[in-house]
Amino acid sequence: MALLDTLHWRYATKSYTNEAIAQDKLDTILEAIRLAPTSSGLQPFTVFVVTDPALRARLTPASYDQPQVTQASHLLIFAAWDRYTPERVNDFFAFSNAIRDLPGSVTDDYRRSLLEGFSSQTPEQQQAHAAKQSYIALGFGLIAAAEVGVDATPMEGFDNQAVDALLGLNEKGLSSSVMLALGYRDVDGDWLAELKKVRRPRTELFIELK
């Protein structure tokens, strides 16, 4: 399918068949998430790929009993950094410079300016900024899933604190931001499957400033 055809085809699936996703398709989705752009390239989040049935059953009450948590082939949980610590930022630049074979002196000014900027923010502001970056990656995952014919459901409706506790995220310096269920739609059991896609018309959504 062409890109726009895939985007018309996809929707936020409400019911899944329990059919497993082939590993190559999952790998494509995860690689798209990995390649997503983020502010300064920091990738300030970790993605948990959950298939364990027992863990997903425990996550269900924290997700307000949404069936996608247990029905889908895979459940991805995006967990953003709780703050931009000097260690995290410095480690990223050391990693980036090593890959690009650059001396630290090339990026030191920019690295220091980032650290100074983050130091002026509260932990809550830093965490919110990191969470926004995870949403960019979520978007790439949604498009990649549609491209390989996998259904997906972005999910914000869950108790973040309960999910954080179940996964021990606080100890890891992380906080859950959004989930993504992946699998195959149950057409007979999903009331949304056969309905037309509803989006505002271009004339309402876009304003051209010429």
Disulfide bonds with the S-S distance in Angstrom:
none
